[in-house]
Amino acid sequence: MAVSRTLEPPKVRVGPGEWVRKNLLSPWYNALLTVIGLWILYEVGRGLAVWALTQARWDVITDNIRLFLVGQFPPGQIWRVWLSLLFSSLLFGLGGGLWGGTIRQFACALGVAFFLLALLPASWATRGWLIGNLAAILLGYGTGVWGQGNPQRSRPLRYATIGGWLLLFPVLVMLLSGFSGTQVLPRVEAGLWGGLLLTFLLSLVSIVLSFPLGVLLALGRRSALPAVRLFSVLYIELIRGVPLVTVLFMADIMLPLFLPEGLRIDRVVRAMAGFTLFSAAYVAENVRGGLQAIPEGQIEAARALGLNGFQTTFLIVLPQALRLVIPANVGQFISLFKDTSLVAIMGLLELLGIGKAVLANPAYMGLQREVYLFVALIYGVFSYAMSYASRRLEIALGVGER
Amino acid sequence: MREAFLQENLMQPHSAIPFWRSERVLRAAAQVLFVVLLALVAGFLYSNLIHALQRRGLSAGFGFLSLEAGFRIGETPIPYDPGDSYGRAFLVGVLNTLRVTGVGILLATLLGLVAGVARLSPNWLIRQIAAAYVELIRNTPLLVQLVFWYYAVIFKMPPIQESLTVGNLILISQRGVALPEISVTPAFYPWLGVLALGTMAAWIVWRVRQRYHDATGRPGYAWLFAIGIWALFVAVGWGILGHPLAWERPRIVGPAYEGGSILTPEFAALLVGLVVYTGAFIAEVVRGGIISVRKGQIEAARALGLREGQILRLIILPQALRVIIPPLTSQYLNLAKNSSLAIAVGFPDLFSIGKTIFNQTGQPIPAVVLVMGSYLAMSLFTSLLMNIYNRQVRFLEK
C-alpha cells in the first residue's frame, strides 16, 4: 500500500527587491499610497524631531520629576515608596527566574530601565535606590534560577513568590499610608499621595476591590433568586449606562452625605470608591460571559457527585469561568488604569493633575506640549506593557483553543 | 442493612422534607433576608442623607429648575441668556452633548472604517501606519489626548489674522475652525418635492426593468435606468427652479470669523479628540469584522462567478456587519459617554452644565439624578435602536 504523503508547500524565498515590489508597489495605486505614506512620515517625523531636539524645553520635566512621580509625598518619607518598589522588583526577579517567559522579559525590562535611570544625573540617594532595585531583581532572579531545576527547592519558592504577590497589596498600602502615632511609619494622609504614585494606587486599590465585587454581581445576575437577580441587573445596567465622570462626581459629592455624621473620608478615598463601584459593573459583565461559557454538564456532574450549590459554584464553575475571562478583565483593568486620569477633573493631583499644576506655575507657562506629551508617554508605556502581558497571557492560557 | 438504608433514605421521596431543608422555603428565606439587608443598608444611608441635607438646609426637590440660572454659556444651539431658567440651561447642555455626539459618531465611523481597512491593506507601509495610530491612541487616556488637543494643538495655532487655510474654504486658528456653510435658498423646498417625485419614478422604472430581467433573463440595466431617470429629474428641477443650495465662505472680519459655520476651539478640540480616539477603537472592530469572514466564502463566491463588487456587497458585508454591529454600538455609546470629558476643555455639555448648576444651587441629589438620568436615557435609547437594527441585519443574514 502506497503511503500518500502530503508534500510540504514549496518554499519561496523572497528577495528584498521582490518584497518591496509585492508589498509596497504592486498595483499602481499602492505605489501612490506608499509615496503619500512616506511623505507624511517624513514631514511628521522631521517636525517632531526638530521640535523635540531644538525647541522643546524639557527642563519642565526634569525640574519637577519628583512631583510627577510621587506628588507631595513628604520627602523625608520617600524611602517608603522606594521600599515598596524594591519589594515588587524582588518579586519580579523571583518570578522571572522561576517561571521564565513573559515575567522574565518584564524583569529584564525593569532591570534595564533601573540601570539606565541610574546613569542619568540624579542625587546619590536616588542612584543608590535604583541600584538597589537592580540588585533586588538580580537577587530574585538568581534565587529563582537556583531553585528552578530542583522540585524540592522550587516548590516552596513558588509558593513564597505567589504569596508575596498576594501580600504586595496590603503591604504596599500599609507601608505608604503608615499608622498614626508611630515614629517609624508616621501617617501619610492619602491627600498627599500624588503623581504616578497616586495613579498606581488608585488603579491598584480599585482593581483589587472591584474584582470580588464584580464576581459577586455576576453570580447575582445569574442567581435563581429573583430579588438578587433584579438588584444585580439594575446595578450593572445603571452603572454601565452612565459615564465614569458622573460616577466620580456622585462619589465626590454624595458619599460624604451618606456617611454618618462626624465620619469624613478623604477625596482620594472617595475617588477609589467611585472607581471600584464603576469597575465592578464591567468586571461583572466579563465574568458573566465566562459563567455562560461553562457547560451545564459541569454543574450537573458536580451535583451528581453530591456537591452543594456553594461548592459547585466556588469549586467547579468559578475557577473555570475566571480562567476564561482573564484576558477580558486585564483589558478592563488597563482601561481603568487610563481612566484614573479622570480624577484630575475632580482636582486630585495624579499624573495629569500634577501636569496641570506644574503648568499653572508662571515659570513653565506655555509648555503644554512638553508636559502633556510626557504624561501621555508614561501612560502609554505602562498601558502597552500591560496589554503586551495580557496578549502573552492569552496565548499561555490558550483561551479559545480548548 | 442495605435495604434498611434505602428504605430510610431513598424509598420515601414524598416523605415530608423538614422545612429548613426544603429548597423552596430556603430560597424564599434567602430572598427575604437579602431584601431586608438591602433595606437596612439603604435605610441607614437614607437617614444619614436626610440628616446631612437638613444640617445643610437643602431639599431634594426639583423646584429650583424654574429659577433664574444667571450664568453664561459659551455655546448655545438654542437661544439662551443668563436670565433664563436652570431647566433651559440644562437643555442647552443636553443639546450640546447630542450635537458633539452625533457629529462625532459620523466622523469616527468614517475614520475607523478607513483605518480598519488600512490595517488589512496589502501595502506594508500603510498597514504599519494604521497599526501605529491604533496602538498609540488606544494606549493613552482620552482625557490626556483631549487636553493635548485643546491646550497643545489648538491653543498653539496661529492668531486669527494668520489663520491656516485649506484652499480658502477652511480657516483654522486659535479662535477655532471656520467651515463653509451650506444654506438653503427659497427654491430648496420645491426642489425637494421634485427630488421625491424623481426618486419615486426611478423606483418604478427600476422595478419594471428588474421584472423584465427576471422574466426574460436578458439584461435589464435596472440601476442604469433608475439613476438616469433620477438624474433627469434632478437636473430639470435645478434648471427650472434655480439653485436649491447656496454656500458661503468664511471670512476674517476683525478679531472674529464671519459667515460660514464656526466651530469654537472647545468644540473643535472635543470633536477631534473624540473622533481620533473612538476611530482607533472602531478600526479594531472593523478589522475584526472583516477577518471574521472566512476566506472560503470569498473563494466560493468567486467560483460561483460573482463580481468583486457583488462579493463585497453580498458576501463580505452582510457577514462582517453581523460581527461588527454589536461592538460598534458599544463604541458609539462609549463616545456618547466620553463626551462628558468636555468639562476638561471647557465645552458646555450636559455634565459640565449639571456641575455648574450644582455649584450654584448646592443641590447634590437633583444634580446627580438629572445628569445620570440623561446619560442613562441616551444609552438605553441608543441600545434600543441598535438592537432593532441588529435584529434586521441578523434576519438578512439567514
Interface residues (C-beta under 8 A of the other chain):
Chain A: N23 L24 S26 N30 L33 T34 G37 L38 I40 L41 A224 L225 P226 A227 V228 F231 L238 R240 G241 V242 P243 L244 V245 T246 F249 M250 I253 M254 P256 L257 F258 L259 P260 E261 K338 D339 S341 L342 A344 I345 L352 K356 L359 Q368 R369 Y372 L373 V375 A376 Y379 G380 S383 Y384 S387
Chain B: R27 A30 Q31 F34 V35 L38 L45 N48 L49 H51 A52 L53 R55 S121 P122 N123 W124 L125 I126 I129 E135 L136 R138 N139 T140 P141 L142 L143 V144 Q145 V147 F148 Y151 A152 F155 K156 K337 N338 S340 L341 I343 A344 F351 K355 F358 P364 I365 A367 V368 V371 M372 Y375 L376 S379 L380
